[in-house]
Amino acid sequence: MAAKSFDLIVIGAGPGGYVAAIRGAQLGMSVAIVEREHLGGICLNWGCIPTKAMLRSSEVFHLMHRAKEFGLKADNVGYDLDAVVKRSRQVAGQLSGGIGHLMKKNKVTVFMGAATIPAKGKVSVKTDKGAEELTAKNIVLATGARARELPGLEADGDLVWTYKHALEPKHMPKKLLVIGSGAIGIEFASFYNTLGADTTVVEVMDRVLPVEDAEISAFAKKSFEKQGMKIMQKAMVKQLDRAKGKVTAHIEVGGKVEKHEFDTVISAVGIVGNVEGLGLEDLGVKVDRTHVVTDEFCRTGVDGLYAIGDIAGAPWLAHKASHEGVMVADLIAGKHAHPVKPETIAGCTYCHPQVASVGYTEAKAKELGYEIKVGRFPFIGNGKAIALGEQEGMIKTIFDAKTGELLGAHMVGAEVTELIQGYVVGRQLETTEEDLMNTVFPHPTLSEMMHESVLDAYGRVIHM
């Protein structure tokens, strides 16, 4: 059978892959996309979207318990975990179906199956109906990543879960251990803790949310503990003893090993890239610790072969993958391509309270040799936050004292994952403190705190 020829083949239909395919089609290319499981990838089906649906349910549940504060009555408040999960799956399904519509609209040919690259410019797809042979001058790898599993801590779907098991729980944990306090771990800890699980989080680093600014991490930790979470920092789970209905965790902390009993464990200790079975080694693609090595334009060093998203390394974020998808399509089409600048990519964690950041932390800015000015503003000083009943939080900004450049912004509190984009635009436009101070922020809004934090860095704060 003759091979089907395209201008561009994308392997993987997650937020990097499907966006690359759409952009390629917009630029006049004939495009094929290969997906072995679900259109939308992990993000839409098992990550970003369903977790936010579940966290929204827990947020509403939390607010219902606060009804009296708002002059309302809500008696016998409860939840139906199966219904919470069902809604999250429906949301994911709706969006995954939407990707299929976008592929048709943009005339992208979809192949459902597992892809390999037997030779440069060739893709073989193993489908339910047999093999499809495809050719293209340009191939984009967007195969994503999966949960990392440590020896002895492997998931079994019953007592020990990965994020997938946690999204379709067989039971509601009573006593939960979460291993890892990055975004994935702390979001699940927040969800199950809010629904009533006795939750313990173990983090090997010296603080929770270790990629965040130390001050923000400390604020978040205090808030989590106030909600009843137990946080163990500079600690490591060495062993899990599994028995019927329980797990005994051996946790090393302070040079001693403690034993704690749980009925459920969620392992959230990072991810590994999906690089196996593609034929990358034979093509001469360099792989470093399960991630494809690329230059700033996502080129692998093999002519016509690109890698984007999680498979290409940190930051492991959907929006970074999507930007890379557009950039690579533009590059292939001969357009001016804009490479990703990691320091302008925002990170968002949807726990309670939310955490968001962009740019350098205070420690990183100092390490890089900057003389800095730091501004802070608390939620308690903002009228809208008080009206919302969300007085817990803060916004922190970091500037280059010499040039006024916005080096970083860090937030913890209600809806900060929506606020952070203002500072992201500021970073992209190389905004200075003067630009931000002379901007009129609407009142009453949470965004006024962004203004006040900038003013505070320069000794001009108004409402504090």
N, C-alpha and C positions, 0 to 999 in steps of 0.2 A: 504494500500500500504506500502510495506517495505521501511524503511528509507535508503537513500543512504549514505554510509559510506566513510569518508575521513580521512586522517591523520591531515589535517589542513583546517579550514574554515576561510576565511577572509571576514569580513562584511564591504563593502565600497571599491570602486575601484579607489580612488584618488591616488596621488603620494606616499602615505604611503602604502595603501592596495595593489595596483597592484605590487609594488616592493616586498612586503612581500610574495605575492603569487608566483612571479617568483623565488625569492630566495629559497622558500620552495621547489618548483619543482626541482630546480637545485640540492638540497640536497637529492633528491630521494623521497620526500613525494608526496602522492596523495593530490591534492589541489583543493578546490572549492572557488570561489569568488562570492559574492552577491553584486549587484549594483542596486539601485532603479531608477536611472536616466540615467547618461551617463558614460561610461568607461572613466577614466581619472579624474573624480570628478570635483570639482569646479575649481581647478588649471588649468587644460587643457581646460575646457569648458567655465568657467565664471570668471577666475581670472588671474593668472600669464601670460598665453599665449595670450589670445585675447587683454588684456590691452597693452601688449608690441607691438603687431601688430598695434594697434591704435596709441600708442605713437611714433612708428616709422614713421607713416604717418605724424604726426604733426611735428616731427623732420625734415623730408624731406621738408615739407612745410616751416618751419622756415629757412632752408638752402637756399631754392629757393629765398626767400626774400633777402638773403645776396649775391646773385649771383655776383653782381657788385664788391664786395670785392675780389672775386676770378678771376676777369677778364672775367666774363661770362655775358650773357644777358638772362633774363627771364622776359618777359613782361606779364602783365595781369594774374599774378599767382592767382589761385583759388583752390577750392576743391569741391568735391562731397561727402557730409557726408554719403550718402547711400552707395556709393562705398567704402569708408573707412571702414564702418561697415561690408559690404559684404566680403571684404578681410580678416578682422579679424575673421569672422565666418568661412571662408574657411580654414584659418590656424588652428583654433581650431578643425574643423571637420577632417582635415587631421591627426592631432595628435591623436585625439580620436579613429579614425579608426586604427591607428597604434597600439594602446593598444590592440584592438581586435586581431590583427595579433600576437602580442606577447603572448597573452593568448593561442592561438592555437598552436603556436610554442613550448611553454613550457608545453602543455597538461594540462592547468588549465581549469577546468570545470566552465563555467560562468552561473550564474543564475540571470536573470533580474527580480527584484522584491524587495519587502520590507521585511526585516528580523526581526524576534524576536527570543529571546532565552528563550524558555519555561522552560528549565531545564539545569543543568550543562551538557555540552557536546552535547547539542541538538540545532539545528537551524531550525526554520520554515520559509519558504519563500512564501510570497503571490505573485503569478505571475498572468499574464493575463489568464493563462490556469488553474488556481487553485493553491492549496498549494503543496509545495515540502517539505518533511521532510528529514533533513540531520543530520548526527551525526559525531562527531570528538572529539578526545581527546584534541585537542588544537583549540581555537577560538581566532582570533585577531579582535578587534574592531578598525575600521579605518573609522568611519562615518563622520568625519570632523566637520565643523561648518557652520554657516550662519550669515548673518548680524544682528547685534543687533539693535533693534528699541526701541526708548525711547517714553514714553507716550506723546501724543500730537504731536510728530514729525514723526509719522508713514508714510511710503511711500504709495503713491496712484498710482504710475506709470505715472501720468500726470504732476502734479506740483512738487511733492516730489519723488525723486528717491533713490533706493538703487544702489549698484554697477551693478546689473543685468540690471536695466533700463538704466543706464548710458552707458552700452555696446551696447544697442540697442535703441538709443534715438529716440523718436517720433518727435523731433524737435531739432534744434540747439539753445541752450540757448543764449539769448542776455544779460541777467543780471543774473548771477549765484551765488548762495550761496553754499559753501561747508562747512558742519559741521564736524569738525575733521581734523587734519593735520598730522595724521599718514601716513603710506605708501599709503594706498588706497585713502584717501582723497586728498593728495597732488599730486598724479599721475593724478587723474581725473581733479584737478584744473589746473595742468600743460597742459594737453591735450586740454581742452576747452579754456583756456586762450590763448594758442598759436593759436587756430583757430579763435580767435576774441571775445570770450565772455568776458564781463566785470565781472571779477571774484573776489569774496570776500571769504576769508577763516576765519572761526571762530574756535579758539582753546581754550579750557578751561584751559590748562596748561600755564605756563609762557613763552613758546616758541614753535615754530613750530617744527615738527619732534622731539617730546619730549624725545624719547628714545636715540637720538643721543647725541654726545658730544656737550656741550653748544656752543663751538666756531664754530663748523660745522653748527649747527642750525642757529646761528647768520649770518654766511656767506650766507647760503641758503636763509634766509629771505630777506637779502639785495638784492640778485639776483632776487628773485621772485618779489619784489617790483619794481625793475628796469624794469621788464617785464610788469608792469602794474597791478599786483595783489594787492589787499588790504588785509592786514593781521591784524586780531584782536586777540590779545593774552590776556590771563586771562579774557576771555569773554565766555558767555554762552547763547545759544538760549533757551529762556524760553517758547516761544509760537510761533506757526505759524498760522496766519489767512489766510485761503484760499478763494479766490474769482475767478471769471472767468478770466483765463489767468494770474493771479498774486498771489503772496504770500507775506504777510507782516510779517516779522520776528521781534519779540521782543527780542532784544539782550541786555543782562545785561553786562555792562563793567564799571569798576571804580565806582561801587555802584549805577549806574544809568541805566535805561532801555531806549534804543534807538530803534526807529522803522525804518526798512529799507525794501524797496520793491524790490522783485525779480520776475522773471518769472519762474525760476527753482531752486530747492534745491536738493543737493545730500547729503544724510546722511551717514556719514562714521565714526560711533562712536564705532567701535569695533565689536566683534563677540561673538556668544554664541555657545557652543558645541551641537551637535546633539545627545543628550542622551535620548530623549523621545521615548517611544514606543518600547524599546528594551527588557524590562523586567529586567533591571539592579537592581532595588530595591529589587525584590524578590530573586535575586541571592546573595544579600548581598554586592553588589559593592558600594563603597563609592563615592558619587558625591559631589563635592564642587564647587558651583557657575557655574554650567552647564559643569564642566569638571571632568572626571574620575580621581580619585586619584590613582597614581601608584608609584612604587619604581623606582630606576634608570634603571632597566631592563624592565620597562613597564609592570610589573606584577601587577594585580589588587588586589591581596590577595585572589582571588577565584582561586583554582587550575585549571590550563589549560586555563585561560582567561587573555588576554593581551589587552592593549589599547595603540594605537600609534597615532602620528600626532596631529592635532588641538584638538581632543576630549580629549587628555591627557594634554593639557595646553601649556603654553608658552615655547619657542618662537613659534609663529604660522607661521611656514615657511615650504614650500614644501620639501626643502632639508633636514630639520630636520626630517620630517615625513618619508622620504625615508630611511634615515640612521637607524631610529628606526625599519622600516620594515625589513631591512637586519639583524639588531641586534637580533630581536625577532626570526626570522627564524633560525638563527645560534644557539641561545639559546635552542630552541626546539629540534634542531638536535644534541645537545650536544657539539657544537663547542665553541671555545673561543669567547665570545660576547663582543663587545666594546660599553659601554653605551655612550650616548650623554653627552658631556660637553658643557653646554650652552655658556660658555665664548669662545668656539672655533667655534661657529656657526656664520657665517657672515650674516649681514642684508643688503639688497640692496633696494634702492628706485630709480625708473626709471623716475623721474621727470627731468626737465631741469633747472639747472644742476643736474646730477646724484649724489646720496649720497650712500656711502657704509662704513661699519664698522665691526670690529671684536674685541672681548675682552672688556676690561674695558675702560670707559671714564676717562678723567683726574679726574673728581670729584669722581668717584667711586673708583679709585685707591687710592686717598688720604683718602677717607672714610674707606677703608680697612687697612689703616695704612702703605701703601708703601711710601718709600722715592723715588721720581721719577725724571727721566730726560725726558724732552719733546722736540721733534724735529718737525720742520715745514718746508715745502718747497712749494712755490707758483708755479702755472702753468706758470706764466709769465717768470719764469726763465728756462723754458724747451724749447729747440729748436723744438721738434716735436709738442708740444702744440701750439707754435707760428705759425708753418707751417700749422697746421690744422685750424688755426683761432679760437682756443679754449684756450685763455689765462686766462680764469676766473676759478679759482679753487685753492685748496690747499690739501696737504697731511700732516697729523699729526701723529706722533708716540709717544708712551709712554713706557718707560722702567723702570724696577726696578733698581734704582741707585746702589744697593748693589750687585746684581747678574748679571745684564745685560739682564734679561729675558724680552722678548717682551710682555708687558702687554696688549697693545691695539693699534689699528690703525684705523684712521678715515679719510675719504676722501670726497671731494666734487669737482665735475668737470666732464669733458667729459670722458666717458668710465671707470669711477672708479669702476663700478660694475663688470668689467672684471679684473681690476687690483687687487682687494681686495684678490683674491684667493692666491696671492703670500704670503701675510701676514697670511692667514688662514693656509697654509702649515707650515709657520714659527711657528705659535702658536702650531700646532699639534706636531711638532718635537722639541718643547721647545727650539726654536732658541734664541740665545743671540745676543747682538749688534755686537760682534766680527764676528760671522758667517755672518751676513748681510753686514757688512762693507767690508769683504773680498770676497764677492760675486761680480762677474763681470756682470754688467747689460748691455744689448746690446744698441748700439747707432745708430741712434737716435730713442728713444722710450719714451713713457710716463712713462714706468716703471723706468726710471732713477730717476724720482722724488721720488720714494720709497727709493732708495739708499740715495739720498741727504737728505731726511727727517731724516733718521737714522744718517747720518753724522752730521747733525745739532744738534741732541740731545747730541752729544759728542764734540761739538765745532770744527768739522772738515769739515763743509759744503764747497763745492767748488764754486758753481755757484750762490752765493748770498752774 
